[in-house]
Amino acid sequence: MGGESEQLVSIPSPVLQPFVRRYTWHRYQGVAPGVHHVVPSRHVTVMVSLGDPLRVEMPGLAAECVFAAVVGGLHTALAKVAHDGHGCGVGVELTPRGVRALLGMPAGVIGSTVVDLHGSWGRWPGELAERLFFASSWRARVQVLNCVFSGLVCEAGEPPSAVAEAWTRLMRCGGNLQIAALASDLGVSRRRLSERFRAEYGLSPKQAARVFRFERAAALIDGAGPGSLARVAADCGYFDQAHLDQEWRALTGLTPTSWMAQEIRDPRDEGLTAAT
């Protein structure tokens, strides 16, 4: 007998949209025990389990770590969350600006790892988890998330202007930009830009470009046929299709062809529902 799974997605209230990209909820049961792959993205993710604790494994952690709730920083290495065939939880995707406004620090402080949400940010994580657990529906959980995160918004300052501009330019061009040329155009040395960029985001400009390139390729590959991979590789700035395959294995644990064959992947923006 097969298992069942469900995933719902909502956008936050308008006041939170500069800080939060989306909320997600998942539930699955009766499936084979396995590992969920968390691929790199431009967002810092808060994950709250409403069932068994999260068992996380990724480079930089000494061993598999167990958490009830975590904050995952920006990273370029595949993270893995093991499960026993059942699970339920909520995810919140924060923009770098949202990390400052809601968590009170740059994303670089979290780094390219995961941090226990409980015990690191006072009482609100525990209160959030309790309210999410007892909420009667996804709509009620979205209201809880909007309420809690609206109450956390603070004036945490802005990143250095050159660093923020570098992030924006890399994002807009899908990572297809020479870092030396970017630094020169911004009037800073490449070394200085890299140091300040890493302090703000936890990644170097080159690593961020790699993530943006991957995200752009993922958007193009979804719905495309295997014969289009060479074109996607060229459009996204990879040397060739072999380079694309190599990056895909490193960042997702799959080849692009296997990725396209997966029935369940992260929801696309087009599938977001209103946060009411």
Contacts in CASP RR format, 6 or more apart in sequence:
PFRMAT RR
TARGET T0000
AUTHOR 0000-0000-0000
METHOD contacts of the structure
MODEL  1
MGGESEQLVSIPSPVLQPFVRRYTWHRYQGVAPGVHHVVPSRHVTVMVSL
GDPLRVEMPGLAAECVFAAVVGGLHTALAKVAHDGHGCGVGVELTPRGVR
ALLGMPAGVIGSTVVDLHGSWGRWPGELAERLFFASSWRARVQVLNCVFS
GLVCEAGEPPSAVAEAWTRLMRCGGNLQIAALASDLGVSRRRLSERFRAE
YGLSPKQAARVFRFERAAALIDGAGPGSLARVAADCGYFDQAHLDQEWRA
LTGLTPTSWMAQEIRDPRDEGLTAAT
2 30 0 8 1.000
2 31 0 8 1.000
3 28 0 8 1.000
3 29 0 8 1.000
3 30 0 8 1.000
3 31 0 8 1.000
4 28 0 8 1.000
4 29 0 8 1.000
4 30 0 8 1.000
4 31 0 8 1.000
5 26 0 8 1.000
5 27 0 8 1.000
5 28 0 8 1.000
5 29 0 8 1.000
5 31 0 8 1.000
5 264 0 8 1.000
6 26 0 8 1.000
6 27 0 8 1.000
6 28 0 8 1.000
7 24 0 8 1.000
7 25 0 8 1.000
7 26 0 8 1.000
7 27 0 8 1.000
7 264 0 8 1.000
7 267 0 8 1.000
8 24 0 8 1.000
8 25 0 8 1.000
8 26 0 8 1.000
8 138 0 8 1.000
8 273 0 8 1.000
9 22 0 8 1.000
9 23 0 8 1.000
9 24 0 8 1.000
9 25 0 8 1.000
9 267 0 8 1.000
9 271 0 8 1.000
9 272 0 8 1.000
9 273 0 8 1.000
10 22 0 8 1.000
10 23 0 8 1.000
10 138 0 8 1.000
10 142 0 8 1.000
10 272 0 8 1.000
10 273 0 8 1.000
10 274 0 8 1.000
10 275 0 8 1.000
11 17 0 8 1.000
11 21 0 8 1.000
11 22 0 8 1.000
11 23 0 8 1.000
11 272 0 8 1.000
11 273 0 8 1.000
11 274 0 8 1.000
11 275 0 8 1.000
12 19 0 8 1.000
12 20 0 8 1.000
12 22 0 8 1.000
12 23 0 8 1.000
12 142 0 8 1.000
12 145 0 8 1.000
12 146 0 8 1.000
12 149 0 8 1.000
12 275 0 8 1.000
13 146 0 8 1.000
13 150 0 8 1.000
13 275 0 8 1.000
15 150 0 8 1.000
15 153 0 8 1.000
16 146 0 8 1.000
16 149 0 8 1.000
16 150 0 8 1.000
16 153 0 8 1.000
18 95 0 8 1.000
18 97 0 8 1.000
18 98 0 8 1.000
18 101 0 8 1.000
19 94 0 8 1.000
19 95 0 8 1.000
19 97 0 8 1.000
19 98 0 8 1.000
19 101 0 8 1.000
19 102 0 8 1.000
19 149 0 8 1.000
19 153 0 8 1.000
20 92 0 8 1.000
20 93 0 8 1.000
20 94 0 8 1.000
20 95 0 8 1.000
20 98 0 8 1.000
20 102 0 8 1.000
20 149 0 8 1.000
21 43 0 8 1.000
21 93 0 8 1.000
21 94 0 8 1.000
21 95 0 8 1.000
22 93 0 8 1.000
22 272 0 8 1.000
23 90 0 8 1.000
23 91 0 8 1.000
23 92 0 8 1.000
23 93 0 8 1.000
23 141 0 8 1.000
23 142 0 8 1.000
23 145 0 8 1.000
23 275 0 8 1.000
24 90 0 8 1.000
24 91 0 8 1.000
24 92 0 8 1.000
24 93 0 8 1.000
24 267 0 8 1.000
25 89 0 8 1.000
25 90 0 8 1.000
25 91 0 8 1.000
25 138 0 8 1.000
25 141 0 8 1.000
26 87 0 8 1.000
26 88 0 8 1.000
26 89 0 8 1.000
27 87 0 8 1.000
27 88 0 8 1.000
27 89 0 8 1.000
28 83 0 8 1.000
28 85 0 8 1.000
28 86 0 8 1.000
28 87 0 8 1.000
28 88 0 8 1.000
29 85 0 8 1.000
29 86 0 8 1.000
29 87 0 8 1.000
30 85 0 8 1.000
30 86 0 8 1.000
31 85 0 8 1.000
31 86 0 8 1.000
32 85 0 8 1.000
33 82 0 8 1.000
33 83 0 8 1.000
33 84 0 8 1.000
33 85 0 8 1.000
34 82 0 8 1.000
34 83 0 8 1.000
34 84 0 8 1.000
34 85 0 8 1.000
35 80 0 8 1.000
35 81 0 8 1.000
35 82 0 8 1.000
35 83 0 8 1.000
36 80 0 8 1.000
36 81 0 8 1.000
36 82 0 8 1.000
36 83 0 8 1.000
37 78 0 8 1.000
37 79 0 8 1.000
37 80 0 8 1.000
37 252 0 8 1.000
37 253 0 8 1.000
37 254 0 8 1.000
38 45 0 8 1.000
38 58 0 8 1.000
38 78 0 8 1.000
38 79 0 8 1.000
38 80 0 8 1.000
38 81 0 8 1.000
39 78 0 8 1.000
39 214 0 8 1.000
39 251 0 8 1.000
39 252 0 8 1.000
39 266 0 8 1.000
40 74 0 8 1.000
40 75 0 8 1.000
40 76 0 8 1.000
40 77 0 8 1.000
40 78 0 8 1.000
40 210 0 8 1.000
40 211 0 8 1.000
40 214 0 8 1.000
40 251 0 8 1.000
41 74 0 8 1.000
41 93 0 8 1.000
41 211 0 8 1.000
41 215 0 8 1.000
42 74 0 8 1.000
42 95 0 8 1.000
42 96 0 8 1.000
42 171 0 8 1.000
42 208 0 8 1.000
42 211 0 8 1.000
42 212 0 8 1.000
42 215 0 8 1.000
43 74 0 8 1.000
43 93 0 8 1.000
43 94 0 8 1.000
43 95 0 8 1.000
44 71 0 8 1.000
44 72 0 8 1.000
44 73 0 8 1.000
44 74 0 8 1.000
44 93 0 8 1.000
44 94 0 8 1.000
44 95 0 8 1.000
44 96 0 8 1.000
44 98 0 8 1.000
44 99 0 8 1.000
44 107 0 8 1.000
44 110 0 8 1.000
45 71 0 8 1.000
45 72 0 8 1.000
45 73 0 8 1.000
45 91 0 8 1.000
45 92 0 8 1.000
45 93 0 8 1.000
45 94 0 8 1.000
46 69 0 8 1.000
46 70 0 8 1.000
46 71 0 8 1.000
46 72 0 8 1.000
46 91 0 8 1.000
46 92 0 8 1.000
46 94 0 8 1.000
46 117 0 8 1.000
47 54 0 8 1.000
47 69 0 8 1.000
47 70 0 8 1.000
47 71 0 8 1.000
47 72 0 8 1.000
47 89 0 8 1.000
47 90 0 8 1.000
47 91 0 8 1.000
47 92 0 8 1.000
48 68 0 8 1.000
48 69 0 8 1.000
48 89 0 8 1.000
48 90 0 8 1.000
48 91 0 8 1.000
48 92 0 8 1.000
48 117 0 8 1.000
48 125 0 8 1.000
48 128 0 8 1.000
48 129 0 8 1.000
48 132 0 8 1.000
49 67 0 8 1.000
49 68 0 8 1.000
49 69 0 8 1.000
49 87 0 8 1.000
49 88 0 8 1.000
49 89 0 8 1.000
50 87 0 8 1.000
50 88 0 8 1.000
50 89 0 8 1.000
50 90 0 8 1.000
50 129 0 8 1.000
50 132 0 8 1.000
50 133 0 8 1.000
51 87 0 8 1.000
51 88 0 8 1.000
51 89 0 8 1.000
52 83 0 8 1.000
52 84 0 8 1.000
52 86 0 8 1.000
52 87 0 8 1.000
53 66 0 8 1.000
53 67 0 8 1.000
53 68 0 8 1.000
54 66 0 8 1.000
54 67 0 8 1.000
54 68 0 8 1.000
54 69 0 8 1.000
54 70 0 8 1.000
54 81 0 8 1.000
55 64 0 8 1.000
55 65 0 8 1.000
55 66 0 8 1.000
55 81 0 8 1.000
55 82 0 8 1.000
55 83 0 8 1.000
56 64 0 8 1.000
56 65 0 8 1.000
56 66 0 8 1.000
56 67 0 8 1.000
56 70 0 8 1.000
56 79 0 8 1.000
56 80 0 8 1.000
56 81 0 8 1.000
56 114 0 8 1.000
57 63 0 8 1.000
57 64 0 8 1.000
57 65 0 8 1.000
57 79 0 8 1.000
57 80 0 8 1.000
57 81 0 8 1.000
57 82 0 8 1.000
58 75 0 8 1.000
58 77 0 8 1.000
58 78 0 8 1.000
58 79 0 8 1.000
58 80 0 8 1.000
58 113 0 8 1.000
58 114 0 8 1.000
59 77 0 8 1.000
60 112 0 8 1.000
60 113 0 8 1.000
61 113 0 8 1.000
61 114 0 8 1.000
64 82 0 8 1.000
65 114 0 8 1.000
67 114 0 8 1.000
67 116 0 8 1.000
67 117 0 8 1.000
67 118 0 8 1.000
68 117 0 8 1.000
68 118 0 8 1.000
68 129 0 8 1.000
69 116 0 8 1.000
69 117 0 8 1.000
69 118 0 8 1.000
69 125 0 8 1.000
69 126 0 8 1.000
69 128 0 8 1.000
69 129 0 8 1.000
70 114 0 8 1.000
70 115 0 8 1.000
70 116 0 8 1.000
70 117 0 8 1.000
71 103 0 8 1.000
71 110 0 8 1.000
71 114 0 8 1.000
71 115 0 8 1.000
71 117 0 8 1.000
71 120 0 8 1.000
72 79 0 8 1.000
72 110 0 8 1.000
72 113 0 8 1.000
72 114 0 8 1.000
72 115 0 8 1.000
73 107 0 8 1.000
73 108 0 8 1.000
73 110 0 8 1.000
73 111 0 8 1.000
73 112 0 8 1.000
73 113 0 8 1.000
73 114 0 8 1.000
73 115 0 8 1.000
73 202 0 8 1.000
74 96 0 8 1.000
74 107 0 8 1.000
74 108 0 8 1.000
74 111 0 8 1.000
74 112 0 8 1.000
74 201 0 8 1.000
74 202 0 8 1.000
74 203 0 8 1.000
74 208 0 8 1.000
74 211 0 8 1.000
75 111 0 8 1.000
75 112 0 8 1.000
75 113 0 8 1.000
75 203 0 8 1.000
76 112 0 8 1.000
76 203 0 8 1.000
76 207 0 8 1.000
76 210 0 8 1.000
76 211 0 8 1.000
76 251 0 8 1.000
77 112 0 8 1.000
77 250 0 8 1.000
78 250 0 8 1.000
78 251 0 8 1.000
78 252 0 8 1.000
78 253 0 8 1.000
79 114 0 8 1.000
89 132 0 8 1.000
90 132 0 8 1.000
90 141 0 8 1.000
90 145 0 8 1.000
92 145 0 8 1.000
92 149 0 8 1.000
94 102 0 8 1.000
94 103 0 8 1.000
96 106 0 8 1.000
96 107 0 8 1.000
96 159 0 8 1.000
96 167 0 8 1.000
96 200 0 8 1.000
96 201 0 8 1.000
99 105 0 8 1.000
99 106 0 8 1.000
99 107 0 8 1.000
99 110 0 8 1.000
100 106 0 8 1.000
100 107 0 8 1.000
100 156 0 8 1.000
100 157 0 8 1.000
100 158 0 8 1.000
100 159 0 8 1.000
101 152 0 8 1.000
101 153 0 8 1.000
101 154 0 8 1.000
101 155 0 8 1.000
101 156 0 8 1.000
102 149 0 8 1.000
102 152 0 8 1.000
102 153 0 8 1.000
102 154 0 8 1.000
103 110 0 8 1.000
103 121 0 8 1.000
103 152 0 8 1.000
104 154 0 8 1.000
104 156 0 8 1.000
105 156 0 8 1.000
106 159 0 8 1.000
106 199 0 8 1.000
106 200 0 8 1.000
106 201 0 8 1.000
107 200 0 8 1.000
107 201 0 8 1.000
107 202 0 8 1.000
108 198 0 8 1.000
108 199 0 8 1.000
108 200 0 8 1.000
108 201 0 8 1.000
108 202 0 8 1.000
110 202 0 8 1.000
111 202 0 8 1.000
112 202 0 8 1.000
112 203 0 8 1.000
117 125 0 8 1.000
118 125 0 8 1.000
118 126 0 8 1.000
118 129 0 8 1.000
119 125 0 8 1.000
124 148 0 8 1.000
124 152 0 8 1.000
127 148 0 8 1.000
128 144 0 8 1.000
128 145 0 8 1.000
128 148 0 8 1.000
131 144 0 8 1.000
131 148 0 8 1.000
132 141 0 8 1.000
132 144 0 8 1.000
132 145 0 8 1.000
135 141 0 8 1.000
135 143 0 8 1.000
135 144 0 8 1.000
139 276 0 8 1.000
142 275 0 8 1.000
142 276 0 8 1.000
146 275 0 8 1.000
158 164 0 8 1.000
159 167 0 8 1.000
159 200 0 8 1.000
160 196 0 8 1.000
160 200 0 8 1.000
162 186 0 8 1.000
162 187 0 8 1.000
162 188 0 8 1.000
162 193 0 8 1.000
162 196 0 8 1.000
163 193 0 8 1.000
163 196 0 8 1.000
163 197 0 8 1.000
163 200 0 8 1.000
163 201 0 8 1.000
165 186 0 8 1.000
166 182 0 8 1.000
166 183 0 8 1.000
166 186 0 8 1.000
166 193 0 8 1.000
166 197 0 8 1.000
166 205 0 8 1.000
167 197 0 8 1.000
167 200 0 8 1.000
167 201 0 8 1.000
167 208 0 8 1.000
169 177 0 8 1.000
169 182 0 8 1.000
170 177 0 8 1.000
170 182 0 8 1.000
170 205 0 8 1.000
170 208 0 8 1.000
170 209 0 8 1.000
170 212 0 8 1.000
171 212 0 8 1.000
173 212 0 8 1.000
174 209 0 8 1.000
174 212 0 8 1.000
174 213 0 8 1.000
174 215 0 8 1.000
174 216 0 8 1.000
174 236 0 8 1.000
175 208 0 8 1.000
175 209 0 8 1.000
175 210 0 8 1.000
175 212 0 8 1.000
175 213 0 8 1.000
175 216 0 8 1.000
176 209 0 8 1.000
176 213 0 8 1.000
176 236 0 8 1.000
176 237 0 8 1.000
177 209 0 8 1.000
179 190 0 8 1.000
179 193 0 8 1.000
179 194 0 8 1.000
179 205 0 8 1.000
179 206 0 8 1.000
179 209 0 8 1.000
180 190 0 8 1.000
182 193 0 8 1.000
182 205 0 8 1.000
183 189 0 8 1.000
183 190 0 8 1.000
183 192 0 8 1.000
183 193 0 8 1.000
183 205 0 8 1.000
184 190 0 8 1.000
186 193 0 8 1.000
188 196 0 8 1.000
193 205 0 8 1.000
194 204 0 8 1.000
194 205 0 8 1.000
194 206 0 8 1.000
197 203 0 8 1.000
197 204 0 8 1.000
197 205 0 8 1.000
197 208 0 8 1.000
198 204 0 8 1.000
201 208 0 8 1.000
203 211 0 8 1.000
210 247 0 8 1.000
213 236 0 8 1.000
213 237 0 8 1.000
213 238 0 8 1.000
213 247 0 8 1.000
214 247 0 8 1.000
214 248 0 8 1.000
214 251 0 8 1.000
216 236 0 8 1.000
217 232 0 8 1.000
217 233 0 8 1.000
217 236 0 8 1.000
217 238 0 8 1.000
217 244 0 8 1.000
217 248 0 8 1.000
217 256 0 8 1.000
218 259 0 8 1.000
220 228 0 8 1.000
220 232 0 8 1.000
220 235 0 8 1.000
220 236 0 8 1.000
221 228 0 8 1.000
221 229 0 8 1.000
221 232 0 8 1.000
221 256 0 8 1.000
221 259 0 8 1.000
221 260 0 8 1.000
222 260 0 8 1.000
222 265 0 8 1.000
222 268 0 8 1.000
223 260 0 8 1.000
224 232 0 8 1.000
224 260 0 8 1.000
225 260 0 8 1.000
226 256 0 8 1.000
226 257 0 8 1.000
226 260 0 8 1.000
229 241 0 8 1.000
229 244 0 8 1.000
229 245 0 8 1.000
229 256 0 8 1.000
229 257 0 8 1.000
230 240 0 8 1.000
230 241 0 8 1.000
232 244 0 8 1.000
232 256 0 8 1.000
233 239 0 8 1.000
233 240 0 8 1.000
233 241 0 8 1.000
233 243 0 8 1.000
233 244 0 8 1.000
234 240 0 8 1.000
236 244 0 8 1.000
238 244 0 8 1.000
238 247 0 8 1.000
244 256 0 8 1.000
245 255 0 8 1.000
245 256 0 8 1.000
248 254 0 8 1.000
248 255 0 8 1.000
248 256 0 8 1.000
248 259 0 8 1.000
249 255 0 8 1.000
252 259 0 8 1.000
254 262 0 8 1.000
259 265 0 8 1.000
END
